Amino acid sequence: MKDELLEVQTQLSYQDDSLQQLNDVVTRQQGEIDSLRREVDFLKDKLRELITNLREADADNVPPPHY
């Protein structure tokens, strides 16, 4: 019985370690996801700005009606 209890405690210890490692990975990945989301939002804003500027530039370069 004592050996069985020791085996269960050992397994529990390994499981706790594995769980902590998984938690560390998930936490790190969530940080990376948050960072990538901020970068994507920044790039979307820049793209919208670029599209707006291009549309304004095209509107300024309209040929005369008789062209």
N, C-alpha and C positions, 0 to 999 in steps of 0.2 A: 504494500500500500504506500509505503514511504517513497519507494522508487517511482511509482506512478505519479504521485503528487509532485515530485521533483521534475519529472518529465513534462507534466502539464505546466508547471511554473516556467520551465525553460522555453517551451513553445510559446507561452504567453509573452515572454520577454522578447523573443524573436519577432512576434507579431507586432508588439508595441514599436520595435525598432523599424520594422517595415512600414508601419502606418505613419510614423514620423517622417521617414524618407519620402513617402508618397505625398504627404502634406507639404513638405518642403518643395517638391517638384511642382505641385499644383499652385502653390503660392507664387513661385518664381514665374511660372507660365502665365498666371493671371496678371502679374506685373508687366510682362512682355506684351500681352494682349492689350492692356490699357495703353501702353506706350504706342503700339501700332495703331490703335484706334485714334489717338491724338494726331499721329502723323497723317493718317488717311483723311481726317477732318481738315487738317491744315492744307493738304494737297487739293482736296475738293474745293476749299475756299479759293485757293490760288487759281485753279482751273476755271472756276466761275468768273473770277476777276479777269482772267485772260480772255475768255469768251466774250465777256462784256466789252472789253477794250477792242477786240477784233471786230465786233459788230459795230461799234462806234466808228472805227476806222473805215469800215466798208461803207457806212452811211455817208461819210465825208467824201468818199471817192466815187460817188455816183456820177456817171457821165451825163452830160446835158441831154435834154429830151430829144434834140435833133440828131444825136450821135448814132 
